[in-house]
Amino acid sequence: MRRFAVPVFLVSLVAAVTAAPAGAIPPLLASVDQQNRHVTGTFSAPRASDVTVYIASSPALATDGHFLQENIVDADFLTDSEIQSGRWLAESQIDPGSYYVMLSASRDFSTCELADYSPDPSCADGMSSLLPLSVPAPITKYAVKTELLRNINILYLTLTANPLGVKQPYQVCWETKAQHKKCVKGTLDGYSWNSDADDMLRIGTKGLAKRTKFTWTTTGGGRKKLFTKTVATPTSKL
């Protein structure tokens, strides 16, 4: 599959050309799915010269049957072999989320016009119906690294998430020797679902027990425990 950026004027032109004429049959989008966030699907577009896959964040349609331009997140022109096989697998990944997929096909004008110049009804031309697509986020694994600077009573706590493609606010909490709960907050600045993200917090060890249990949780709506670790936290006598 060849992937292109689609300018507004080109999308409008394709939509105008592929508006199904009387007598033509629209392409059939049979199924859509994803493999490791690569969109895949099966379809039928008999005797079409060009087929384009559109992926949008909303099912809203313009009066010509096309997705609204501001909602289109990706567009791919299928190769001849993909059109002939009726299957495609996108070469690029898409971010996790809920989407809608639709095809547009253009008939082969050299073979799909009847003697009266009307379209041959056995040729695919126009827009397909749309299908929903859900792309789940990869499972994120969390790890913690601690570093104790005993001579200055400082403990560094580093939380790593792999992979992470969004910002994730979190907090880490513990109990002091006097059994008072304390928490500090941080943010994991995830930028890619193919990369990890980490964040380091610095806390003082004065007032901690010789061993302290730290618990990392997400903050905001629906808190989730991320990691728990017990750390030896003796303070310096200097």
C-alpha positions in Angstrom: 0.0 0.0 0.0 1.3 3.4 -0.9 0.5 6.2 1.7 0.1 9.8 0.7 -0.8 13.1 2.4 -4.1 14.1 0.8 -4.6 17.9 0.2 -8.1 19.3 0.7 -8.5 20.1 -3.0 -7.6 16.5 -3.9 -10.0 15.0 -1.4 -12.8 17.2 -2.8 -11.9 16.2 -6.4 -11.8 12.5 -5.6 -15.2 12.8 -3.8 -16.7 14.5 -6.8 -15.4 12.0 -9.3 -16.4 9.0 -7.2 -19.9 10.0 -6.5 -21.7 6.9 -7.8 -23.4 7.6 -11.1 -26.7 6.0 -12.0 -26.3 2.4 -13.0 -22.9 2.0 -11.3 -22.4 -0.3 -8.2 -20.5 1.0 -5.2 -17.5 -0.8 -3.9 -18.2 -3.3 -1.1 -16.2 -2.9 2.1 -16.6 -6.4 3.6 -14.5 -6.2 6.8 -11.9 -4.0 8.6 -9.5 -4.9 11.4 -6.0 -4.1 12.6 -2.8 -6.0 13.1 -0.5 -4.3 15.6 -2.2 -1.0 14.8 -1.8 -1.5 11.0 -5.3 -1.2 9.4 -6.3 -4.2 7.3 -9.5 -5.1 5.4 -11.2 -7.0 2.6 -13.3 -5.5 -0.1 -14.8 -5.9 -3.6 -14.3 -3.3 -6.3 -14.8 -5.1 -9.7 -13.1 -3.4 -12.7 -12.1 -0.3 -10.7 -9.1 1.6 -11.9 -8.5 3.3 -8.5 -9.5 2.6 -4.9 -8.8 4.8 -2.0 -9.2 3.9 1.7 -10.3 6.7 4.0 -10.1 6.5 7.8 -11.9 9.1 9.9 -12.5 9.9 13.6 -16.2 10.5 13.1 -18.9 8.9 10.9 -20.2 12.3 9.9 -20.7 12.6 6.1 -20.9 15.5 3.6 -23.8 15.6 1.2 -21.6 13.8 -1.5 -21.3 10.8 0.8 -17.7 11.5 1.8 -16.2 11.9 5.3 -16.0 15.5 6.5 -12.4 16.6 5.6 -11.6 17.7 9.2 -12.3 14.2 10.5 -10.1 12.3 8.0 -7.0 11.0 9.8 -5.5 8.9 7.0 -6.0 8.1 3.3 -4.3 5.4 1.3 -4.3 4.8 -2.5 -4.4 1.0 -3.1 -2.0 -0.7 -5.5 -3.3 -2.6 -8.5 -2.4 -5.9 -6.8 -4.4 -4.9 -3.7 -7.4 -4.0 -5.8 -7.2 -7.3 -7.7 -6.8 -9.4 -4.5 -9.5 -7.4 -2.6 -7.3 -7.2 0.5 -4.9 -4.6 2.0 -2.7 -4.1 5.0 -1.6 -0.5 5.7 2.2 0.0 5.9 1.9 2.7 8.6 0.5 2.3 12.1 -2.4 4.3 13.5 -2.8 5.6 17.0 -5.2 3.8 19.4 -8.8 5.0 19.2 -12.2 4.5 17.6 -12.4 5.1 13.8 -14.6 4.7 10.8 -13.4 3.3 7.4 -14.8 3.8 3.9 -13.7 3.1 0.3 -14.0 5.2 -2.8 -13.6 3.6 -6.2 -13.3 5.0 -9.7 -14.3 2.7 -12.6 -12.0 2.1 -15.5 -13.5 4.5 -18.1 -11.8 2.6 -21.0 -13.8 -0.6 -20.3 -16.7 0.5 -18.2 -18.8 2.6 -20.5 -21.6 1.2 -22.6 -22.4 2.2 -26.1 -24.7 5.0 -24.9 -21.9 6.3 -22.6 -23.7 5.1 -19.5 -21.7 3.3 -16.9 -21.5 -0.5 -17.0 -23.4 -1.7 -14.0 -20.8 -4.5 -13.5 -18.1 -1.9 -12.6 -17.5 -0.5 -9.2 -17.7 3.3 -8.8 -18.5 5.6 -5.9 -18.4 5.3 -2.1 -18.8 2.2 0.0 -20.7 2.0 3.2 -18.6 2.7 6.3 -17.5 0.2 9.0 -16.3 1.0 12.5 -12.8 0.1 13.6 -11.4 0.0 17.2 -7.7 0.1 17.7 -6.7 -0.8 21.2 -3.7 0.7 23.0 -0.7 -1.6 23.5 -0.3 -3.1 26.9 2.0 -0.7 28.9 4.4 -2.2 31.3 5.8 -0.2 34.2 9.2 -0.5 36.0 10.8 1.5 38.8 14.4 2.4 39.5 15.5 3.8 42.9 18.8 5.6 43.8 19.6 6.5 47.4 22.1 9.2 48.1 22.6 8.5 51.8 25.2 11.2 52.4 22.6 13.9 51.6 19.4 12.0 52.6 18.0 12.1 49.0 16.1 9.3 47.2 15.5 9.4 43.5 12.5 7.4 42.2 12.3 6.9 38.4 9.1 5.4 36.9 9.3 4.0 33.3 6.3 3.1 31.1 6.9 1.1 27.9 5.3 1.9 25.5 3.4 5.1 26.2 2.0 7.5 23.6 0.1 9.9 25.8 0.8 12.0 28.9 0.1 10.1 32.1 -0.1 12.0 35.4 0.7 9.9 38.4 1.6 10.1 42.1 3.8 8.0 44.4 2.8 7.7 48.1 4.4 6.2 51.2 4.1 6.3 55.0 6.6 8.1 57.3 8.1 6.5 60.4 5.3 8.4 62.3 2.7 6.7 60.0 1.8 9.9 58.2 0.9 9.4 54.5 2.8 11.5 52.0 2.5 11.8 48.2 4.3 13.6 45.4 3.1 13.9 41.9 4.7 13.6 38.5 3.9 13.2 34.8 5.1 10.6 32.2 5.3 12.5 28.9 4.6 9.7 26.5 4.9 10.7 22.8 4.9 7.4 20.8 3.2 4.0 21.2 6.5 2.6 20.0 8.7 4.2 22.6 9.0 4.3 26.4 8.6 7.3 28.7 10.2 8.0 32.1 10.0 10.5 34.9 12.1 11.0 38.0 11.0 12.4 41.4 13.3 13.4 44.2 12.3 13.1 47.9 14.1 13.6 51.2 14.6 10.5 53.4 14.4 12.2 56.7 11.6 10.8 58.8 11.4 7.5 56.8 11.5 4.1 58.4 14.5 1.8 57.6 12.3 0.2 54.9 9.6 2.1 53.1 6.9 0.9 50.8 6.2 3.2 47.8 3.1 2.9 45.7 2.7 4.5 42.2 -0.8 5.2 41.0 -2.3 7.2 38.1 -4.2 10.4 39.0 -7.3 11.9 37.5 -10.4 9.9 36.7 -10.3 6.2 37.6 -7.1 5.7 39.5 -5.0 2.7 38.7 -2.1 1.2 40.7 1.0 1.0 38.5 3.7 -0.3 40.7 4.7 -1.1 44.3 8.2 -1.3 45.7 9.8 -1.5 49.1 13.0 0.4 49.4 15.7 0.4 52.2 15.7 4.0 53.2 18.1 4.5 56.2 19.0 8.2 56.7 22.4 9.6 57.2 23.6 10.3 60.8 25.6 13.3 59.6 
